Amino acid sequence: LTTIKSFSSSSELRDAVSKANVPDEIINELSSRLASYEKSERSNEGFTSDDINKILSLAKLPDDSITLSSLNESMIKLNIKKMSAERLIEILETSSMVLRNSNTSWSVLQ
């Protein structure tokens, strides 16, 4: 028995196992969508992918989900007033960056 890789937390292990179990076709599709999204700087909305990543990193709750409230708070902290949290969540859903858990919660897929 040999150890190929060790993980410092169960969440890192879970992520690695999940990635290992995802078919190549899905990985390619997600990579393609992500690359396409990153190329687009959301000029029509005034956001770059960096803006969105900053907002999401601040908005994430301990369970890696986001809410309209957490999005709004992160946008206020970053002094971003280009659009509402509701509009941003619509863009994130359309871009397949988040998945709706309930009427008030979304999982971040990146």
C-alpha positions as CSV (number, residue, x, y, z in Angstrom):
1,L,0.0,0.0,0.0
2,T,1.4,3.4,-1.0
3,T,0.2,6.9,-0.3
4,I,-0.2,8.9,-3.5
5,K,-1.4,12.0,-1.9
6,S,-2.5,13.2,1.5
7,F,-5.0,15.8,2.4
8,S,-5.2,18.1,5.4
9,S,-8.9,18.2,5.6
10,S,-11.9,16.1,4.7
11,S,-13.2,18.8,2.4
12,E,-10.0,18.6,0.3
13,L,-10.3,14.9,0.1
14,R,-14.0,15.1,-0.9
15,D,-13.1,17.6,-3.6
16,A,-10.3,15.4,-4.9
17,V,-12.5,12.3,-5.0
18,S,-15.3,14.2,-6.7
19,K,-12.9,15.5,-9.4
20,A,-11.5,12.0,-9.9
21,N,-15.0,10.6,-10.4
22,V,-16.2,13.2,-12.9
23,P,-16.2,11.9,-16.5
24,D,-13.7,13.6,-18.9
25,E,-16.6,14.8,-21.1
26,I,-18.1,16.8,-18.2
27,I,-14.7,18.2,-17.2
28,N,-14.2,19.3,-20.8
29,E,-17.6,20.9,-20.9
30,L,-17.2,22.7,-17.6
31,S,-13.6,23.8,-18.6
32,S,-14.9,25.1,-21.9
33,R,-17.7,27.1,-20.2
34,L,-15.4,28.5,-17.6
35,A,-12.9,29.5,-20.3
36,S,-15.6,31.1,-22.3
37,Y,-16.9,32.9,-19.2
38,E,-13.4,34.1,-18.2
39,K,-12.8,35.5,-21.7
40,S,-15.9,37.5,-21.5
41,E,-15.3,40.4,-19.2
42,R,-19.0,40.9,-18.8
43,S,-18.6,44.3,-20.5
44,N,-22.3,44.6,-21.1
45,E,-22.8,44.3,-17.3
46,G,-19.6,46.1,-16.3
47,F,-18.1,43.2,-14.4
48,T,-14.8,41.4,-15.0
49,S,-14.3,37.8,-13.9
50,D,-12.0,39.2,-11.2
51,D,-14.9,41.4,-9.9
52,I,-17.2,38.3,-9.8
53,N,-14.5,36.2,-8.1
54,K,-14.0,38.9,-5.4
55,I,-17.7,39.2,-4.8
56,L,-18.2,35.4,-4.5
57,S,-15.2,34.9,-2.2
58,L,-16.6,37.5,0.2
59,A,-20.2,36.3,-0.2
60,K,-19.5,32.6,0.5
61,L,-20.9,31.3,3.7
62,P,-19.2,28.6,5.7
63,D,-21.0,25.9,3.8
64,D,-19.8,27.4,0.4
65,S,-23.3,28.6,-0.4
66,I,-24.3,32.2,-1.1
67,T,-27.5,34.2,-0.5
68,L,-28.8,37.4,-1.9
69,S,-28.0,39.0,1.4
70,S,-24.4,37.7,1.4
71,L,-24.0,38.9,-2.2
72,N,-25.3,42.3,-1.3
73,E,-23.1,42.6,1.7
74,S,-20.0,41.7,-0.3
75,M,-20.9,44.2,-3.1
76,I,-21.3,46.9,-0.4
77,K,-17.9,46.0,1.1
78,L,-16.3,46.2,-2.3
79,N,-18.1,49.4,-3.1
80,I,-19.6,47.8,-6.2
81,K,-22.8,49.6,-7.3
82,K,-23.0,48.5,-10.9
83,M,-26.0,46.3,-10.4
84,S,-28.2,44.7,-7.8
85,A,-27.5,41.4,-6.1
86,E,-30.6,40.0,-7.7
87,R,-29.3,40.8,-11.2
88,L,-25.9,39.4,-10.4
89,I,-27.4,36.1,-9.2
90,E,-29.4,35.9,-12.5
91,I,-26.1,36.3,-14.4
92,L,-24.4,33.7,-12.2
93,E,-27.2,31.2,-12.8
94,T,-27.2,31.9,-16.5
95,S,-23.4,31.4,-16.6
96,S,-23.7,28.1,-14.7
97,M,-21.5,29.5,-12.0
98,V,-24.1,28.8,-9.2
99,L,-26.8,26.2,-8.6
100,R,-30.0,27.1,-6.8
101,N,-30.4,25.2,-3.6
102,S,-33.6,26.9,-2.5
103,N,-35.4,30.2,-3.1
104,T,-32.8,31.9,-0.9
105,S,-29.6,29.9,-1.3
106,W,-27.2,29.0,-4.1
107,S,-24.1,26.7,-4.3
108,V,-21.0,28.1,-6.0
109,L,-19.8,25.8,-8.7
110,Q,-16.3,27.0,-9.2
